[in-house]
Amino acid sequence: MSFAPPTPSYSLENVVERICTFRQITPIDRHLLNDILSNRSYFGRREQTLVDRVFDGIHEGQIWIVDN
């Protein structure tokens, strides 16, 4: 009998929406993003747009990076 690994209960869309809503990226958010992005070998246009939204927000000062 084989077991499938558990699927995450969060999505890229959910994590990006949370980051943009609160206008900050926490260590937990960074961990979730890293987990989501490292498990994919291909990114479609929609995923790339979501990731760009976070990076652009950070670059433009609209999203704060929280260290603690």
Phi, psi and omega per residue, in radians:
M1 nan 2.314 3.128
S2 -2.007 2.628 -3.127
F3 -2.015 2.375 3.080
A4 -1.435 2.502 3.091
P5 -1.102 2.579 -3.136
P6 -1.121 2.445 3.088
T7 -1.509 2.473 -3.118
P8 -1.130 2.553 -3.137
S9 -1.570 0.241 3.122
Y10 -2.242 2.711 3.137
S11 -2.167 2.888 3.081
L12 -1.009 -0.743 3.136
E13 -1.052 -0.754 -3.138
N14 -1.125 -0.763 -3.105
V15 -1.167 -0.777 3.132
V16 -1.123 -0.718 3.120
E17 -1.081 -0.711 3.116
R18 -1.120 -0.793 -3.139
I19 -1.055 -0.805 -3.090
C20 -1.253 -0.595 3.122
T21 -1.156 -0.810 -3.111
F22 -1.517 -0.135 3.116
R23 0.978 0.637 3.060
Q24 -2.696 2.691 3.079
I25 -2.121 2.064 -3.085
T26 -1.635 2.942 3.055
P27 -0.998 -0.624 3.097
I28 -1.139 -0.756 3.091
D29 -1.040 -0.762 3.138
R30 -1.102 -0.710 3.110
H31 -1.103 -0.789 3.139
L32 -1.093 -0.786 3.105
L33 -1.053 -0.794 -3.140
N34 -1.072 -0.749 3.128
D35 -1.080 -0.805 -3.138
I36 -1.122 -0.842 -3.034
L37 -1.261 -0.559 -3.124
S38 -1.325 -0.290 -3.137
N39 -1.631 0.137 -3.136
R40 -2.093 2.456 3.085
S41 -1.807 -0.204 -3.133
Y42 -2.397 2.435 3.090
F43 -2.134 2.156 3.082
G44 -1.373 3.092 -3.129
R45 -1.030 -0.725 -3.122
R46 -1.100 -0.798 3.129
E47 -1.120 -0.733 3.136
Q48 -1.109 -0.674 3.103
T49 -1.095 -0.712 3.131
L50 -1.138 -0.797 3.122
V51 -1.109 -0.742 3.106
D52 -1.063 -0.629 3.128
R53 -1.043 -0.724 3.113
V54 -1.209 -0.871 -3.112
F55 -1.081 -0.719 3.102
D56 -1.111 -0.724 3.126
G57 -1.081 -0.707 3.096
I58 -1.156 -0.837 -3.106
H59 -1.070 -0.659 -3.112
E60 -1.500 -0.010 3.110
G61 1.400 0.209 3.131
Q62 -1.501 -0.363 3.103
I63 -2.099 2.211 3.139
W64 -1.591 2.541 3.066
I65 -1.677 2.074 3.139
V66 -1.710 2.249 -3.087
D67 -1.641 -0.307 -3.065
N68 -1.945 nan nan
